């Protein structure tokens, strides 16, 4: 006679659902594990009490069933430890992200802000190249979509490339301060190279989340902490 261990798992899940939800996740997991063990032992005792005297349960079968219970308990304990570890990592990431508030960062985007100051105008952008490029061209457009400036950055190695536009248009006039968009085109010989554009902005806030912290970048929006490519 064998013990149906799948019934133990199903009964344990039903018992856990019927109980009030605990505020402590660790306590809820422990209660579930204890419930599984109690249910298993009750079934095991009932099986032994009702076994056929001429065909009793052998010790190897009992040992196998006990090993299955220990496996389930081990998985429950591991799951609790992983949840705790994930919580620690998320907290550490949020703390790290909070240090970015007030700093300029490069994140995926196509916008750039032209700011005019005492030393003239300046707009910063970036490109992430998937491979080495023989040529990299930046095309900047105003709010109406009109091209105001095209800049050739020449040969560039794979990776992050940052650039600064001084606000001078192709016609030689000074562009007005404000928001602009830009695109990047890169080539290696006659083949195109993937060039992801990066926008710069100031981090104004941080939001913790189950999948990690996110930051709000002025002029860009909310982006995941993992998408921050460079910090100034």
ZIVENUR-V712016 format. One record per residue. N is the residue number from 1. RES is the residue in one letter. PHI is phi in degrees with one decimal (none if undefined). OMEGA is omega in radians with two decimals (none if undefined). Layout:
N,RES,PHI,OMEGA ; N,RES,PHI,OMEGA
//
This chain:
1,X,none,-3.12 ; 2,X,-113.6,-3.12 ; 3,X,-97.5,-3.13 ; 4,X,-77.9,-3.05 ; 5,X,-71.6,3.12 ; 6,X,-65.1,3.10 ; 7,X,-67.0,3.12 ; 8,X,-64.2,-3.13 ; 9,X,-63.3,-3.14 ; 10,X,-65.8,-3.13 ; 11,X,-65.7,3.12 ; 12,X,-63.4,-3.14 ; 13,X,-65.3,3.13 ; 14,X,-66.3,-3.14 ; 15,X,-64.6,-3.12 ; 16,X,-67.6,-3.12 ; 17,X,-67.2,-3.07 ; 18,X,-72.3,-3.11 ; 19,X,-80.0,3.05 ; 20,X,-59.7,-3.12 ; 21,X,-71.8,-3.13 ; 22,X,-78.6,3.11 ; 23,X,-80.2,3.14 ; 24,X,-101.0,-3.09 ; 25,X,-61.8,-3.13 ; 26,X,-66.1,3.14 ; 27,X,-64.0,-3.13 ; 28,X,-63.2,3.13 ; 29,X,-66.1,3.13 ; 30,X,-63.5,3.13 ; 31,X,-61.7,3.13 ; 32,X,-64.4,3.14 ; 33,X,-64.3,3.13 ; 34,X,-64.1,3.12 ; 35,X,-62.1,3.10 ; 36,X,-62.1,-3.12 ; 37,X,-65.4,3.14 ; 38,X,-61.5,-3.12 ; 39,X,-64.0,3.13 ; 40,X,-62.2,-3.10 ; 41,X,-65.2,3.10 ; 42,X,-63.5,3.12 ; 43,X,-65.8,3.14 ; 44,X,-65.2,3.12 ; 45,X,-64.0,3.12 ; 46,X,-62.1,3.13 ; 47,X,-65.2,-3.14 ; 48,X,-67.9,-3.14 ; 49,X,-68.7,-3.07 ; 50,X,-110.0,-3.13 ; 51,X,-74.6,3.12 ; 52,X,-74.1,-3.13 ; 53,X,-56.6,-3.13 ; 54,X,-84.2,3.14 ; 55,X,-141.9,-3.06 ; 56,X,-70.6,3.08 ; 57,X,-65.6,3.12 ; 58,X,-84.5,-3.06 ; 59,X,-65.9,-3.14 ; 60,X,-65.4,3.13 ; 61,X,-65.3,3.12 ; 62,X,-63.7,3.13 ; 63,X,-62.5,3.13 ; 64,X,-63.0,-3.12 ; 65,X,-68.7,3.08 ; 66,X,-65.8,3.12 ; 67,X,-65.6,3.09 ; 68,X,-63.2,3.12 ; 69,X,-63.4,3.13 ; 70,X,-62.8,3.11 ; 71,X,-64.4,3.13 ; 72,X,-62.5,3.13 ; 73,X,-63.0,3.13 ; 74,X,-64.8,3.12 ; 75,X,-65.8,3.12 ; 76,X,-60.4,-3.13 ; 77,X,-66.4,3.13 ; 78,X,-63.9,3.13 ; 79,X,-60.8,3.12 ; 80,X,-63.4,-3.14 ; 81,X,-66.5,3.12 ; 82,X,-67.3,3.10 ; 83,X,-62.0,3.13 ; 84,X,-65.4,3.13 ; 85,X,-64.0,3.12 ; 86,X,-61.8,3.10 ; 87,X,-63.1,3.12 ; 88,X,-64.9,-3.14 ; 89,X,-65.0,3.14 ; 90,X,-62.8,3.13 ; 91,X,-64.6,3.14 ; 92,X,-65.3,3.14 ; 93,X,-66.9,3.12 ; 94,X,-64.9,3.11 ; 95,X,-64.5,3.11 ; 96,X,-64.9,-3.13 ; 97,X,-64.1,-3.11 ; 98,X,-62.3,3.14 ; 99,X,-72.8,-3.14 ; 100,X,-84.2,-3.10 ; 101,X,-57.3,-3.12 ; 102,X,92.3,-3.13 ; 103,X,-100.4,3.00 ; 104,X,-80.5,3.12 ; 105,X,-135.6,3.02 ; 106,X,-104.1,-3.14 ; 107,X,-137.1,3.11 ; 108,X,-55.4,-3.13 ; 109,X,172.9,-3.11 ; 110,X,-123.9,-3.12 ; 111,X,-103.6,3.05 ; 112,X,-149.2,-3.10 ; 113,X,-104.7,3.08 ; 114,X,-89.9,-3.09 ; 115,X,-112.9,3.13 ; 116,X,-105.0,-3.12 ; 117,X,-132.4,-3.12 ; 118,X,-63.6,-3.11 ; 119,X,-98.1,3.13 ; 120,X,108.2,-3.11 ; 121,X,-99.3,-3.11 ; 122,X,-158.0,3.02 ; 123,X,-137.3,-3.08 ; 124,X,-111.2,3.08 ; 125,X,-140.7,3.14 ; 126,X,-152.4,3.11 ; 127,X,-139.9,3.06 ; 128,X,-108.3,-3.09 ; 129,X,-90.5,3.13 ; 130,X,-73.7,3.14 ; 131,X,-156.0,3.10 ; 132,X,-63.0,-3.11 ; 133,X,-126.9,3.06 ; 134,X,-77.9,3.12 ; 135,X,-148.6,3.09 ; 136,X,-136.2,-3.10 ; 137,X,-118.2,3.12 ; 138,X,-108.1,3.11 ; 139,X,-116.5,-3.08 ; 140,X,-110.2,-3.13 ; 141,X,-123.3,3.09 ; 142,X,-87.1,-3.06 ; 143,X,-62.9,-3.14 ; 144,X,-86.1,-3.14 ; 145,X,92.7,3.13 ; 146,X,-82.2,3.10 ; 147,X,-70.1,-3.13 ; 148,X,-108.7,-3.13 ; 149,X,-158.8,3.06 ; 150,X,-126.5,-3.07 ; 151,X,-128.4,3.10 ; 152,X,-98.7,-3.12 ; 153,X,-96.0,3.05 ; 154,X,70.8,-3.09 ; 155,X,-75.9,-3.11 ; 156,X,-139.8,3.08 ; 157,X,-80.6,3.10 ; 158,X,-60.7,3.13 ; 159,X,117.4,-3.05 ; 160,X,-82.2,3.07 ; 161,X,-126.9,3.09 ; 162,X,-106.8,-3.13 ; 163,X,-145.5,3.14 ; 164,X,-126.9,3.06 ; 165,X,-105.5,-3.09 ; 166,X,-87.7,3.09 ; 167,X,89.5,3.14 ; 168,X,-81.8,-3.13 ; 169,X,-83.9,3.14 ; 170,X,-64.9,3.12 ; 171,X,-86.3,3.11 ; 172,X,93.5,3.12 ; 173,X,-90.2,3.13 ; 174,X,-88.5,3.12 ; 175,X,-74.7,3.12 ; 176,X,-72.8,3.10 ; 177,X,-62.8,-3.14 ; 178,X,149.7,-3.07 ; 179,X,-94.8,3.12 ; 180,X,-133.2,3.05 ; 181,X,-117.1,3.12 ; 182,X,-146.6,3.10 ; 183,X,-133.7,-3.12 ; 184,X,-126.9,3.08 ; 185,X,-127.0,-3.11 ; 186,X,-127.2,3.13 ; 187,X,-139.2,3.01 ; 188,X,-121.8,-2.99 ; 189,X,69.5,3.10 ; 190,X,-98.6,-3.11 ; 191,X,-97.2,3.11 ; 192,X,-76.1,3.07 ; 193,X,-113.9,3.14 ; 194,X,-62.5,-3.11 ; 195,X,-130.0,3.14 ; 196,X,-88.9,-3.11 ; 197,X,-79.6,-3.12 ; 198,X,-129.6,3.13 ; 199,X,-102.5,3.10 ; 200,X,-111.9,3.13 ; 201,X,-171.1,-3.13 ; 202,X,-92.8,3.08 ; 203,X,-75.9,-3.11 ; 204,X,-107.4,3.14 ; 205,X,-159.1,3.14 ; 206,X,-130.0,3.13 ; 207,X,-125.2,3.08 ; 208,X,-69.0,3.12 ; 209,X,-152.5,-3.13 ; 210,X,-62.3,-3.13 ; 211,X,-101.2,-3.14 ; 212,X,114.8,-3.10 ; 213,X,-79.2,3.03 ; 214,X,-125.6,-3.13 ; 215,X,-122.1,3.06 ; 216,X,-100.2,-3.12 ; 217,X,-106.3,-3.14 ; 218,X,-56.7,3.13 ; 219,X,86.3,-3.12 ; 220,X,-119.9,-3.11 ; 221,X,121.8,-3.10 ; 222,X,-86.3,3.11 ; 223,X,-135.1,3.11 ; 224,X,-69.0,3.12 ; 225,X,-55.7,-3.11 ; 226,X,-67.7,-3.13 ; 227,X,-90.5,3.09 ; 228,X,-70.4,-3.05 ; 229,X,-94.7,-3.12 ; 230,X,-154.8,3.14 ; 231,X,-119.7,3.13 ; 232,X,-103.1,none
//
